[in-house]
Amino acid sequence: MIGVGSMGRNHARVYHEMPEATLVGIADQDGAAVAAVANRYGCRGYASHVEMLEREKPDAVSVAVPTHGHAEVVAAALAAGCHVLVEKPIAATLDEADRMIRQAAAANRVLTVGHIERFNPAVIELRGRIAEGQLGRLFQCHARRLGPFPPRIRDVGVVIDLATHDLDVMRHLTGSEAVRVYAETKREIHTSNEDLVCGLLRFEDGVLGVLEINWLTPTKIRELTVTGERGMFRADYLTQDLFFFENAEVGQAGWDQIAILGGVSEGPSVHYALQKREPLRVELESFLAAARGDSSDIVHGKDGKEALRLALALIESGQRGQAVELRH
């Protein structure tokens, strides 16, 4: 484990709990943090990640250092022969992301990005039901990620820190790429970056994405709704609940007929009972399975790069006050 701040400590805890892994070492420039985590989980601690890689020769590494250090640390881990999970965002720039992806391919090692919401049981179930056609054609994905200001965040704003979660989930659910984005941003509390964003995305398949994200709300809300021909799903990231609200008209006619008649009406609703699991545990299980060569649904480096690209485009749009067209 390289980097044992708030997220890195959670990685260390979960690795320690996993029977298929042994946490052999942690590294961080904060000596007190290293001592506390190493003592708690019975592993060796290092001030230098380079020394840790040389001495421990780990098979796999999680990287949870500040974003500006991702490229350097990931390069060192890949050069040491490690499979790597790097926390989101993948890198500070798209060029750094490209370089990391090339390095992983050259080393024949797994590079995955910690977009943890993909591993939320509600999102996993939602994706399966969309793939089965339960919603029919998709119209809109609407994400609300609201909460109070986190004192730990200083180097980035809400778009990079929070919106990247929902940008990745939208790509994951729709299987489509965004072709245009527009955002309005505000800075109310953060010293240098935006702490509120309202964003719009248009995907290649016509689906619209809506983002409402801020650090200005005194209660935490993490919610995603997906609307389509046959109704609407609502997923609660925090409680891992999934609800379906059916369009009663679809059972009697196809969408073309409904569109002509203008008919959408309230039908039955369903609350799905899901087995609740810690998303980080599911994510790390998938990472280790991929590292062993087993088939696993991971967030590939190119996915992390696309989420970063969309986030940077939203920031650009907010600064310029106009839509940003995207090329693929």
TAWO-V773118 format. One record per backbone hydrogen bond with DSSP energy under -0.5 kcal/mol. NH is the residue of the N-H (numbers start at 1). CO is the residue of the C=O. Records with the same first field share a line. If there is no record, write none. Layout:
NH->CO  CO
//
This chain:
2->62
3->1  27
9->5
10->6
11->7
12->8
13->9
14->10
15->11
16->12
17->13
18->14  15
21->18
24->22
26->44
27->1
28->46
31->29
34->30
35->31
36->32
37->33
38->34
39->35
40->36
41->37
42->38
43->38
44->24
46->26
52->48
53->49
54->50
55->51
56->52
57->52  53
61->83
63->85
64->2  62
69->66
70->67
73->69
74->70
75->71
76->72
77->73
78->74
79->75
80->76
81->78
82->77
83->59
84->110
85->61
86->84  112
87->63
88->114
97->93
98->94
99->95
100->96
101->97
102->98
103->99
104->100
105->101
106->102
107->103
108->104  105
109->104
112->84
113->299
114->86
115->113
116->114
118->115
119->116
120->117
123->120
124->120
125->121
126->122
127->123
128->124
129->125
130->126
131->127
132->128
133->130
134->129
136->133
139->227
140->227
141->208
142->225
143->210
144->223
145->212
146->221
147->214
151->149
153->150
154->152
158->194
161->157
162->158
163->158
164->159
165->162
166->162
167->163
168->164
169->165
170->166
171->167
172->168
173->169
174->170
175->171
179->202
180->202
181->324
182->200
184->198
186->196
195->186
196->186
197->213
198->184
199->211
200->182
201->209
202->180
203->207
204->177
206->203
208->139
209->201
210->141
211->199
212->143
213->197
214->145
215->195
217->147
221->146
223->144
224->235
225->142
226->233
227->140
228->231
229->135  137
230->135
231->228
232->245
233->226
234->243
235->224
236->241
237->222  235
238->222
240->236
241->236
242->272
243->234
244->270
245->232
246->244  268
247->230
248->246  265
250->247
251->248
252->249
253->249
258->254
259->255
260->256
261->257
262->258
263->258
264->262
267->246
270->244
272->242  270
274->272
276->274
279->277
281->278
282->278
283->279
284->280
285->281
286->282
287->283
288->284
289->285
290->286
291->287
292->288
293->290
294->289
298->296
300->298
301->111
303->300
304->300
305->301
306->302
307->303
308->304
309->305
310->306
311->307
312->308
313->309
314->310
315->311
316->312
317->313
318->314
319->315
320->316
321->317
322->317
324->181
326->179
//
